Amino acid sequence: MHPEKKYMTFDRNTKIAFLGMGLMGSRMAARLIQAGFEVAVWNRTLSSCDILVDMGATLLNLQEIADYPVILTCLADDSAVQTVYEHIQDQLQPDQVLVDFSSLSVAQTQKLASQAQVRQVKWIDSPVSGGIVGAEQGTLVIFAGGDLQTIQNLSLIYNVLSQRVTRMGETGTGQATKICNQLIVAANSTLIAEAVALAAQAGVDTKLLAPALAGGFADSKPFQILAPRMASHTFEPVQWKVQTLSKDLNNAVQLAEHFKLNIPVAKQALLQLKAHQNKGYAEADLATVIQIVES
């Protein structure tokens, strides 16, 4: 007979540790603070936490991570999450929940979730889509993978951050869904750049492309964001980093190779993004890919 699973319930008094105060994490943490949660924040560069501390957050000591029933992470990549997990794993306690908003490979997520399970910590992969604006407005969409009941118990936290949470299946399926999402966004960005450049050569006022195509079959949120920025060469503030989309697209290609699935469009887009990144545009906005076509 299997022992009955234990589940923690979470409310506004639940203490939250949030690790990773980058473009997305800082905005998500801010919403939780404003919603009245007790939030402790950590970032490798501590100064990135200053604004959140001014808003009411506590500066987190990783050695005290056991005091927080819910741990949220929003970090750069597989390596960053692995490094942070290794720093906190000895402090983790049974029944803690680790919700990872980072965009990782499926293999890394499953590996870390298995390590957490040994310590009776529930790992929920919860990558997000919606960009900086979605993080600021609490309108992200979240793709969750892992234990159904745990995901449901997190609804009070999820509701502050998102308009919708969908459980996609077991551990790793949230990341697989995000990888498919990023495949579409990243590959689409290279096509949008080609369309804007071609339209400009043909004498089109490219500033009119986004409103002209709005609502048609070619329309999308990435198009409405990227086309105007590409047309006017407006690359600040950074909304999507080239290296982030390149990393995500690489995860898509690697996952496809694991299943022996050929995805040539994604592969070509990855080559373009990597070439752009290697020319010094790693930290630049995704809209700068227009310069690949123009040059």
Number of C-alpha atoms within 10 A of each C-alpha: 3 4 5 6 7 11 13 13 12 17 12 13 10 15 17 25 29 28 25 27 25 17 17 22 23 24 21 24 30 22 19 22 20 13 13 11 20 18 25 24 27 23 20 13 10 12 12 16 25 13 12 22 17 9 12 16 25 17 18 18 11 16 13 12 21 18 15 21 21 23 22 22 23 27 24 16 16 18 12 16 23 15 10 17 16 12 12 14 17 12 14 23 17 15 17 22 24 23 23 26 24 25 28 27 22 23 15 17 27 18 13 16 20 16 15 21 13 10 16 16 20 22 26 27 33 34 24 27 19 18 15 20 13 19 25 19 16 21 19 25 21 25 24 30 27 22 16 14 12 18 20 13 15 17 16 13 19 20 15 20 27 22 14 14 19 13 20 19 15 15 23 25 21 29 30 26 22 25 26 16 16 23 26 15 18 25 21 18 24 21 16 22 25 18 17 25 20 15 15 15 12 10 8 13 12 21 16 12 18 20 12 11 14 14 10 8 7 10 14 16 10 16 22 16 13 27 24 19 19 23 21 10 14 14 16 10 8 15 18 19 18 23 21 21 23 26 21 24 28 23 23 26 19 16 18 14 12 9 8 9 11 11 13 10 12 20 18 13 21 24 14 18 28 20 16 21 19 11 9 9 18 19 13 21 21 28 28 21 25 24 14 15 16 13 5
